[in-house]
Amino acid sequence: MTLPPLILDTGVLVELAHGDLNVMEMVARWDEQGQPMVMSVVAVAAAARDAGSKDATDLLLGIATMDQITVAGLRETEHGIALASVLGRTELDWGDAHVAALADTSVCPVLTLNGSHWTAAARAFDEPLHIIAIEDPPD
């Protein structure tokens, strides 16, 4: 049974960029099982900046090629306005603000490794965001 597409937050992408084996295996397993996932291009930029190495960016580029990964960008003016709206009503950084905008418009859950990071932001929307927190990825 698959869930709706999971939108990977910046924290998940940072751990993937740093080569966290538990998170990498979890994402690879979901990819094999047909679980759709979404990477925000703005969150990818934040994770790449955080990781700061070519190896890390290569990992992110590789993950983006997985069968069940969709990379979501800012293509329309409305996307930029939605991002600005989220930035204005939450304390999220640009990467996670884009994740939140995607989650709000698609009604898909955000996958995070830090649920408390999303507590206030999730309630800043007319319909609260759905957050799936994996506090300790399985070994």
C-alpha positions as CSV (number, residue, x, y, z in Angstrom):
1,M,0.0,0.0,0.0
2,T,1.4,3.4,-1.0
3,L,0.7,6.7,0.6
4,P,0.0,9.9,-1.4
5,P,3.2,11.4,-2.7
6,L,5.6,12.3,0.2
7,I,7.2,15.7,0.0
8,L,10.7,15.4,1.3
9,D,11.6,18.4,3.5
10,T,15.0,20.1,3.6
11,G,16.2,18.1,6.6
12,V,15.6,14.8,4.8
13,L,17.5,16.1,1.7
14,V,20.4,17.3,3.9
15,E,20.7,13.8,5.4
16,L,20.6,12.3,1.9
17,A,23.2,14.7,0.7
18,H,25.4,13.8,3.7
19,G,25.1,10.1,2.7
20,D,23.1,9.0,5.8
21,L,22.7,5.3,5.0
22,N,19.5,4.8,7.0
23,V,17.7,7.6,5.2
24,M,19.2,6.6,1.8
25,E,18.0,3.0,2.3
26,M,14.5,4.1,3.4
27,V,14.1,6.3,0.3
28,A,15.5,3.5,-2.0
29,R,13.1,1.0,-0.5
30,W,10.1,3.3,-1.0
31,D,11.3,3.9,-4.6
32,E,11.4,0.1,-5.2
33,Q,7.9,-0.3,-3.6
34,G,6.4,2.4,-5.9
35,Q,6.0,5.1,-3.3
36,P,5.8,8.5,-5.0
37,M,8.1,11.2,-3.5
38,V,8.6,14.8,-4.3
39,M,11.8,16.9,-4.0
40,S,11.4,20.7,-4.0
41,V,14.0,22.3,-6.2
42,V,14.3,25.1,-3.6
43,A,14.8,22.6,-0.8
44,V,17.4,20.8,-3.0
45,A,19.3,24.1,-3.3
46,A,19.2,24.6,0.5
47,A,20.4,21.0,1.1
48,A,23.2,21.4,-1.5
49,R,24.3,24.7,0.1
50,D,24.3,23.0,3.5
51,A,26.2,20.0,2.4
52,G,28.7,22.1,0.4
53,S,30.6,19.4,-1.5
54,K,30.5,17.9,-5.0
55,D,29.9,14.4,-3.6
56,A,26.8,15.7,-1.7
57,T,25.4,17.4,-4.8
58,D,26.1,14.2,-6.8
59,L,24.1,12.3,-4.3
60,L,21.2,14.7,-4.6
61,L,21.4,14.6,-8.4
62,G,21.3,10.8,-8.3
63,I,18.3,10.7,-5.9
64,A,16.5,13.0,-8.3
65,T,16.8,10.3,-11.0
66,M,15.0,7.6,-9.0
67,D,11.8,6.3,-10.7
68,Q,9.4,7.5,-8.0
69,I,10.9,10.9,-7.4
70,T,9.4,14.0,-9.0
71,V,11.3,17.3,-8.8
72,A,8.9,20.3,-8.3
73,G,10.1,23.7,-9.3
74,L,8.8,27.2,-9.6
75,R,7.4,27.4,-13.1
76,E,4.5,29.8,-12.9
77,T,4.0,33.3,-11.3
78,E,1.4,31.7,-9.0
79,H,4.1,29.4,-7.6
80,G,6.3,32.4,-6.6
81,I,3.3,34.1,-5.0
82,A,2.4,30.9,-3.1
83,L,6.0,30.7,-1.8
84,A,6.0,34.4,-0.8
85,S,2.7,33.8,1.1
86,V,4.2,30.9,3.0
87,L,7.4,32.9,3.8
88,G,5.2,35.7,5.2
89,R,3.1,33.5,7.5
90,T,5.7,31.0,8.8
91,E,9.2,31.1,10.1
92,L,10.3,28.5,7.6
93,D,13.4,29.0,5.5
94,W,13.1,29.2,1.7
95,G,13.5,25.5,1.1
96,D,10.9,24.3,3.6
97,A,8.6,27.2,2.7
98,H,8.5,25.8,-0.8
99,V,7.9,22.3,0.6
100,A,5.0,23.8,2.7
101,A,3.6,25.5,-0.4
102,L,3.7,22.2,-2.3
103,A,2.1,20.4,0.5
104,D,-0.6,23.0,0.9
105,T,-1.6,23.0,-2.8
106,S,-1.3,19.3,-3.4
107,V,-2.7,18.1,0.0
108,C,0.2,15.7,0.2
109,P,2.1,15.0,3.5
110,V,5.6,16.4,4.3
111,L,8.2,13.8,5.3
112,T,10.6,15.1,7.9
113,L,13.1,13.8,10.4
114,N,12.2,16.6,12.8
115,G,8.5,16.9,13.6
116,S,8.9,19.8,16.0
117,H,10.3,21.9,13.2
118,W,6.9,21.8,11.5
119,T,4.6,22.2,14.5
120,A,3.8,25.9,14.2
121,A,4.1,26.0,10.4
122,A,1.7,23.2,9.9
123,R,-1.0,25.2,11.7
124,A,-0.4,28.4,9.6
125,F,-2.6,27.2,6.8
126,D,-6.4,27.1,6.4
127,E,-6.2,23.4,6.3
128,P,-3.2,22.2,8.5
129,L,-0.4,20.5,6.7
130,H,0.0,16.7,7.1
131,I,3.4,15.9,8.6
132,I,4.9,12.5,8.8
133,A,7.8,12.6,11.2
134,I,10.4,9.8,11.2
135,E,12.4,10.8,14.3
136,D,14.7,7.8,14.1
137,P,15.0,6.2,10.7
138,P,15.1,2.4,10.8
139,D,18.4,0.6,10.8
